[in-house]
Amino acid sequence: RSFTGVASGATRAALTQHFALQSNAADISAKEGSQETVATMVGMALGMLLARVTMGHPLAIWFSFLSLTVFHMYGKYHCHGC
């Protein structure tokens, strides 16, 4: 496992333990895993839809790429501590 993977796991465990006010870390971890799975599936579905809609339209592809990149960077910058 890479260093970032280990750091990510340790950070996730510390945050889970912090929010486990009633010794329910397992429940919190399971809920987080479920939410991550749903978010990944929704993101993949939207990505496939966007790929189908923009297929054959280079300008639409570039517009989508650039606008989503700007949105991502905005979110990373403004919600760094979220």
C-alpha positions in Angstrom: 0.0 0.0 0.0 1.3 3.4 -0.8 2.0 6.1 1.8 -1.0 8.1 0.7 -3.2 5.0 1.2 -1.9 4.5 4.7 -2.3 8.2 5.6 -5.8 8.2 4.1 -6.8 5.1 6.1 -5.4 6.5 9.4 -7.1 9.8 8.8 -10.4 8.1 8.1 -10.1 6.0 11.2 -9.3 9.0 13.4 -12.3 11.0 12.0 -14.6 8.0 12.5 -13.4 7.6 16.1 -14.0 11.3 16.7 -17.6 11.2 15.5 -18.3 7.9 17.3 -19.8 9.5 20.4 -21.6 6.4 21.5 -19.0 3.8 20.7 -20.6 3.2 17.3 -17.5 3.5 15.1 -18.5 0.4 13.1 -21.9 1.8 12.3 -20.4 5.1 11.2 -17.8 3.3 9.1 -20.5 1.2 7.4 -22.7 4.2 6.7 -19.7 6.1 5.2 -18.9 3.1 3.0 -22.5 2.9 1.8 -22.5 6.6 1.0 -19.2 6.3 -0.9 -20.5 3.4 -3.0 -23.7 5.4 -3.9 -21.7 8.5 -4.8 -19.4 6.5 -7.0 -22.2 4.8 -8.8 -24.1 8.1 -9.4 -20.8 9.7 -10.6 -20.2 6.9 -13.0 -23.7 7.0 -14.4 -23.5 10.8 -14.9 -20.1 10.4 -16.5 -21.4 7.9 -18.9 -24.4 10.1 -19.7 -22.2 13.1 -20.3 -19.9 11.0 -22.5 -22.9 9.8 -24.6 -24.3 13.4 -24.9 -21.0 14.9 -25.9 -19.8 12.1 -28.2 -18.7 13.6 -31.6 -18.9 17.2 -30.4 -15.3 18.3 -29.5 -16.4 21.8 -28.4 -18.9 20.3 -26.0 -16.3 17.9 -24.7 -13.8 20.7 -24.0 -16.5 22.9 -22.5 -17.5 20.0 -20.2 -14.0 19.2 -19.2 -13.0 22.8 -18.5 -16.2 23.7 -16.6 -16.0 20.6 -14.5 -12.3 21.2 -13.8 -13.0 24.8 -12.7 -15.9 23.6 -10.5 -13.6 20.9 -8.9 -10.9 23.4 -8.2 -13.3 25.9 -6.8 -14.7 23.2 -4.4 -11.2 22.1 -3.4 -10.1 25.7 -2.7 -13.2 26.8 -0.8 -14.1 23.6 1.0 -10.6 22.5 2.0 -11.6 22.2 5.6 -15.1 20.8 5.1 
